[in-house]
Amino acid sequence: TKLNIDYFLNEIMDEDHLLDIYDYFKESETDGVEEALDVLGTDFSEDEVRLVRIKFISEMAN
């Protein structure tokens, strides 16, 4: 099942912010949240990274 949370992400996040996280997951060899937080830095919250990860996994799986 494809999960569409774009409407929610667009309300709570800046598009550039979202794309930075999404691009990280596209280029990364792992999808771990902790590693993503280490690489992305303090500009991104854990919740933001987790939500974009859900979007990424949902889109790549379908």
RASULDA-V548691 format. One line per field, one symbol per residue. burial: 1 if it has 24 or more other ideal C-beta (glycine too) atoms within 12 Angstrom, else 0. A space follows every 50 residues. Layout:
burial=???
//
This chain:
burial=00000000100010000100110110000010100100010001000110 111111000000
//
